[in-house]
Amino acid sequence: MEPPAILRSDSAPGSAARLADTAATAWRCHVAQLRFCGVYMPAALVWEHHACAGWFICQTTGTQEWSANLSSDQTGQNSLTFPLFRIGAAGVAERDGVYLLRGQQWDAGRLQCWPQDWLCGPTAEATRAALMPLDGWLRARYTGTV
């Protein structure tokens, strides 16, 4: 399965045509990052500290994988989070318009990389409704009581 909002543009990066293509592709959504530095967090912590709304844009990497960015604007120029990389087809699931994307995320210095999962919904309510039933599963991984 493919992730949503895949930018399919032959225009040069940074060009007016590319920015217009990006703006036309971007999906306004709410993203909850389920992990912090690779560790799953309980749903309440995710919602309080690792969820935000923005414009979601995916790009192919040329290796049958995608990268995703959440930006404060439709052109993708103002990132709200560190991008999600190495999203493969097996790392994409969709249910009732909410997507679960599995990939990897780098730290600010690109020194360390860890697994990351994004839960992406069209509204805060939809994302929260998908997140909260996962609390027991997330909490068990957070406390190590799996």
Backbone as a ProteinNet text record, in pm:
[ID]
protein_1_A
[PRIMARY]
MEPPAILRSDSAPGSAARLADTAATAWRCHVAQLRFCGVYMPAALVWEHHACAGWFICQTTGTQEWSANLSSDQTGQNSLTFPLFRIGAAGVAERDGVYLLRGQQWDAGRLQCWPQDWLCGPTAEATRAALMPLDGWLRARYTGTV
[TERTIARY]
83.5	0	88.3	42.1	115.8	65.2	153.8	109.4	29.9	-39.1	-113.2	-21.1	-73.6	-8.9	131.8	145.2	276.4	297.2	404.8	440.6	497	431.1	476.4	500.9	620.6	653.2	788.7	796.6	924	991.7	927.6	982.1	1106.3	1192.2	1316.2	1286.6	1356.7	1336.7	1358.5	1268.8	1279.2	1218	1183.4	1124.9	980.2	929.4	790.3	695.2	728.1	643.1	642.4	757.9	764.9	686.4	700.1	625.9	475.3	433.3	290.8	244.4	325.5	291.8	281.9	374.9	374.8	249	215.4	96.1	-30.3	-34.7	-152.1	-161.2	-48.9	-43.2	-61.8	-14.9	-11.8	-149.1	-147.5	-269.1	-269.5	-372.8	-387.9	-430.1	-349.6	-380.3	-324.1	-351.2	-301.5	-214	-92	3.7	38.2	33.1	78.8	199.9	314.9	435.9	433.1	429.9	409.2	533.8	650.1	774.6	853.8	934.1	1031.7	1167.3	1256.7	1389.4	1377.2	1277	1259.9	1177.2	1139.5	1064.7	917.3	829.6	686.3	645.5	555	506.6	359.4	311.7	168.4	87.5	-34.9	-118.6	-131.4	-147.3	-162.8	-37.8	80.7	205.3	218.8	184.2	189.3	101.4	-21.5	-117.3	-74.4	-21.3	18.6	144.4	241.6	374.2	421.7	359.5	413.4	306.7	209	104	88.3	69.6	47.8	-19.1	-77.3	-142.5	-47.8	-61.3	20.9	-13.7	71.8	56	152	97.9	171.8	207.4	333.6	380.8	475.7	453.3	541	615.8	735.1	813	873.9	887.1	955.5	1104.6	1175.1	1320.2	1394.8	1320.3	1383.4	1422.8	1392.8	1429.9	1308.2	1192	1066.1	1031.6	1073	1041.7	1002.6	944	903.3	961.8	964.7	993.1	872.7	845.1	730.1	774.2	709.9	739.8	608.9	607.9	494	539.1	469.3	510.7	398.9	436.5	336.9	271.8	327.8	267.8	259.7	179.6	155.7	276.2	375.5	490.8	597.3	580.3	676.1	805	807.7	930.9	957.2	855.8	870.2	832.5	927.3	900.5	861.1	762.5	718.7	782.4	826.2	889	1009.5	1089.6	1193.7	1125.5	1167.9	1101.1	1107.4	1013.2	1008.5	1064.5	1168.8	1236.4	1213.1	1247.9	1248.5	1112	1007.4	873.7	855.3	844.4	821.4	673.3	633.1	492.2	436.2	519.4	474.4	457.6	512.5	503.7	389.7	292.7	179	50.4	-34.2	-166.8	-267.6	-391.5	-495.9	-624.7	-694.2	-823.3	-908.1	-1022.1	-1116.1	-1051.8	-963.7	-900.9	-782.8	-744.7	-628.4	-517	-399.6	-285.2	-186.5	-129.3	-16.5	103	205.4	327.2	443.6	519.1	636.9	761.9	857.9	982.3	1091.1	1182.2	1291.8	1301.3	1353.6	1368.2	1507.8	1569.7	1701.7	1686.5	1788.2	1790.7	1833	1836.2	1865.5	2003	2099.4	2234.6	2260.8	2158.6	2171.8	2282.6	2290.7	2390.3	2331.3	2203.2	2137.5	2005.8	1970.5	1847.2	1772.5	1641.4	1561.1	1431.9	1365.5	1235.8	1132	1039.7	933.7	805.1	693.4	561.3	480.7	416.3	327.5	185.3	93.7	-48.4	-102.9	-157	-196.3	-344.4	-420.6	-563.2	-603.8	-719.2	-763.3	-800.4	-830.6	-864.3	-800.5	-794.1	-743.5	-832	-962	-1055.5	-1034.2	-1015.7	-994.7	-863.4	-759.3	-629.5	-637.1	-699.5	-712.5	-797.9	-903.9	-990.6	-915.6	-819.6	-738.4	-628.4	-578.9	-468.4	-510.4	-616.1	-651	-674.2	-735	-747.7	-613.4	-507.5	-374.4	-301.9	-362.4	-293	-238.5	-316.4	-267.7	-145.3	-150.8	-38.2	84.2	64.3	174.8	233.8	147.7	192.6	273.8	232.8	306	448.2	463.7	597.3	678.8	612.4	679.4	732.6	656	697.7	774.6	778.6	851.9	775.5	643.7	562.9	490.5	554.4	493.4	483.5
-117.8	0	124.6	227.9	353.8	449.3	535.8	639	746.6	833.3	942.2	1054.3	1142.1	1268.7	1250.3	1161.5	1141.2	1247.4	1321.3	1423.9	1355.6	1375.3	1319.2	1437.3	1490.7	1610.8	1594.5	1636.7	1635.9	1772	1866.5	2001.9	2004.7	2099.2	2113	2150.1	2085.8	2121.5	2270.9	2332.9	2475	2566.3	2512	2594.6	2630.3	2733.2	2773.5	2660.2	2587.4	2475.4	2364.9	2334.9	2231.7	2274.6	2400.9	2450.1	2443.3	2474.1	2464.7	2319.3	2228.6	2085.6	2034.9	2078.3	2037.4	2087.4	2213	2270.8	2198.2	2156	2084.6	1942.7	1885.3	1747.3	1737.9	1837.4	1833	1800.7	1719.1	1675.7	1737.7	1813.4	1871.4	1759.3	1731.7	1620.5	1645.7	1552.7	1555.8	1431.8	1449.8	1339.8	1319.5	1194	1155.7	1065.2	1107.3	1025.7	930.5	800.9	702.7	672.1	713.5	681.7	808.7	800.3	903.8	835.3	873.4	811	658.3	612.6	470.5	396.4	461.4	396.7	434.7	333.4	361.1	434.2	530.4	610.2	578.7	589.1	572.7	677.1	643.1	729.6	871.3	886.6	1021	1105.9	1048.2	1121.6	1155.7	1060.6	1085.8	1205.2	1202.2	1308	1443.4	1446.7	1573.2	1634.1	1548.6	1601	1568.7	1474.3	1429.8	1424.6	1514.3	1521.5	1666.2	1686.5	1820.8	1814.1	1925.3	1936.5	2005.4	1970.2	2032.8	1980	2010.4	1965.8	1850.2	1736.7	1611.6	1595.7	1564.7	1545.8	1425.9	1334.1	1218	1231.3	1177	1170.9	1033.3	988.4	861.6	884.5	779.8	790.7	723.8	660.3	589.8	448.4	404.2	269	191.3	218.7	155.3	187.7	303.7	354.1	500.6	554.1	694	763.3	895.6	977.9	1069.8	1106.4	1191.2	1310.3	1422.1	1544.7	1607.5	1664.3	1739.6	1884	1972	2111.8	2204.3	2324.1	2422.7	2490.3	2469.2	2527.6	2423.3	2452.9	2357.3	2336.1	2421.3	2406.6	2314.2	2274.3	2183.7	2249.2	2379.6	2451.5	2468.3	2450.5	2475.5	2349.9	2261.5	2134.2	2153	2075	2074.5	1960.2	1857.3	1741	1701.6	1610.9	1553	1457.9	1455	1369.8	1221	1147.4	1002.4	943.6	860.9	803.4	652.8	594.9	450.1	386.3	451.2	395.2	300.4	172.2	73.7	42.4	-26.1	-60	-140.6	-225.9	-305.4	-219.2	-99	-9.4	90.1	63.7	153.6	75.2	124.2	64.5	177.4	150.8	252.7	190.5	264.9	220.7	344.6	351.5	462.5	599.1	607.3	734	774	688.7	714.3	619.1	673	594.1	569.3	450.2	417.4	400.6	480.2	475.3	435.6	336.3	291	319.6	381.4	414.1	439.3	530.2	567	717.9	766.2	909.5	937	1043.9	1085.8	1193.2	1207	1318.1	1445.1	1557.6	1687.5	1692.3	1621	1622.3	1511.9	1430.8	1314.1	1221.1	1208.2	1121.4	986.2	986.7	862.7	849.6	725.7	695.3	589.7	598.3	501.5	473.3	363	335.4	437.2	471	566.2	525.7	546.8	521.9	649.9	687.5	802.5	754.2	805.3	784	914.5	910.8	1031.7	1026.5	1123.5	1128.8	1263.6	1268.5	1393.5	1502.1	1462.6	1558.7	1512.3	1603.4	1567.1	1459.9	1472.4	1376.6	1236.4	1226.6	1096.3	1033.5	1114.3	1063.1	1017.9	1098.1	1062.9	937.1	924.7	806.4	679.8	691.6	575.8	548.9	654.4	641.4	580.5	629.1	591.7	441.1	367.6	223.1	148.4	213.7	151.6	168.1	238.9	273.4	151.7	46.6	-71.8	-131.8	-141.8	-197.5	-106.1	24.9	120.8	121.8	122.4	126.3	1	-113.6	-237.6	-231.1	-172.4	-158.9	-51.9	51.9	160.5	109.4	28	-21.4	-151.9	-215	-340.3	-460	-449.8	-559.7	-634.5	-645.7	-712.2	-860.6
0	0	0	-67.4	-70.9	36.3	86.1	180.4	107.3	179.6	114.6	68.8	-13.4	-51.7	-108.5	-206.2	-269.7	-376.8	-364	-461.2	-585.2	-696.3	-824.4	-917.8	-912.7	-989	-1054.8	-1180	-1251.9	-1246.8	-1179.6	-1171.4	-1083	-1107.2	-1031	-886.6	-790.9	-649.2	-627.5	-551.7	-522.1	-626.5	-742.5	-847.4	-813	-877.9	-855.6	-893.9	-999.3	-1042.1	-935.9	-876.3	-772.6	-649.1	-609.6	-494.2	-519	-640	-674.6	-673.3	-726.5	-724.5	-581.4	-496.9	-356.5	-286.3	-307.9	-245.1	-289.8	-415.9	-466.7	-410.8	-372.6	-323.7	-172.9	-99.7	47.1	106.1	211.9	280.7	419.3	450.3	583.7	678.1	779.6	869.3	1008.1	1095.4	1232.8	1251.8	1297.1	1312.3	1459.4	1501.4	1634.8	1617.1	1669.5	1663.7	1783.1	1755.5	1861.7	1943.4	1895.5	1966	1995.8	2099	2128.9	2132.9	2045	2033.7	2021	1948.5	1922.7	2025.2	2136.6	2244.5	2231.9	2228.4	2226.2	2353.3	2340.5	2452.2	2476.4	2600.9	2627.4	2549.2	2517.6	2432.6	2487.6	2617.9	2675.8	2652.8	2666.7	2641.4	2493.2	2409.3	2264.4	2232.2	2281.2	2248	2303.5	2423.8	2486.2	2426.2	2391.8	2356.4	2214.9	2147.5	2017.9	1910.1	1917.5	1815.6	1770.6	1640.2	1588.6	1451.9	1413.3	1283	1186.4	1060.1	958	820.7	726.4	588.6	564.2	527.1	508.5	361.5	334.8	198.5	195.7	102.7	83.8	-47.9	-51.8	-175.6	-189.1	-313.3	-335.7	-322.5	-282.4	-266.4	-381.2	-470.1	-580.9	-546	-423.9	-380.5	-331.4	-390.9	-350.2	-205.2	-161.7	-28	-41.9	66.5	68.2	190.4	181.5	298.8	317.5	442.1	472.2	554.9	529.7	601.4	647.1	764.8	814.7	827	756.5	747.2	793.6	833.9	874.4	754.1	636.2	515.6	404	302.7	195.3	104.5	111.2	22.6	80.8	207.1	268.6	312.4	318.9	350	499.4	583.6	727.7	806.2	824.4	890.7	1036.9	1079.3	1218.6	1297.4	1228.6	1290.1	1206.9	1259	1175.7	1078.6	953.3	854.4	891.6	837.8	852.1	723.4	734.2	618.5	611.9	499.8	479.6	506.7	457.8	468.9	351.6	378.2	273.4	263	155.8	134.8	252.1	312.1	426.7	551.7	549.4	663.8	653.7	564.9	546.9	567.7	655.9	677.2	686.8	643.2	647.5	698.5	784.2	836.6	864.7	802.2	821.2	796.8	698.3	663.3	748.9	844.6	930.6	887.8	867.2	820.9	934.4	935.7	1022.4	931	952.1	870.9	959.7	914.7	989.6	908.5	974.5	907.9	1009.6	975	1063	1070.5	1181.8	1203	1258.2	1207.6	1255.3	1361.1	1445.7	1539.8	1465.5	1537	1474.7	1408.9	1463.9	1407.5	1306.7	1279.4	1191.4	1241	1374.5	1435.8	1474.1	1514.7	1554.7	1481.7	1452.4	1382.1	1462.6	1465.8	1540.2	1464.8	1498.4	1437.3	1485.8	1396.9	1431.4	1360.7	1426	1368.4	1377.3	1267.8	1266.4	1245.9	1324.1	1306.1	1249.1	1127.3	1055.7	1020.5	1068.3	1039.3	984.4	918	856.5	957.6	1080.6	1186.5	1317.3	1412.7	1545.4	1607.5	1589.3	1647.1	1590.6	1459.5	1395.8	1441.6	1451.4	1495.8	1641.2	1725.1	1867.1	1884	1805.1	1813.1	1773	1682.9	1644.3	1746.7	1812	1907.2	2041	2097.7	2235.3	2255.3	2162.5	2182.7	2183.6	2137.5	2136.3	2269.6	2364.9	2488.6	2562.8	2578.6	2650.8	2583.4	2452	2374.6	2386.5	2370	2380.4	2521.1	2621	2761.4	2797.3	2747.8	2775.4	2718.4	2603.3	2544.2	2616	2663.1	2736.1	2870.3	2939.5	3071.4	3065.2	2948.1	2933	2986.7	2996.9	3049.5	2937.7	2824.1	2708.6	2735.1
[MASK]
++++++++++++++++++++++++++++++++++++++++++++++++++++++++++++++++++++++++++++++++++++++++++++++++++++++++++++++++++++++++++++++++++++++++++++++++++

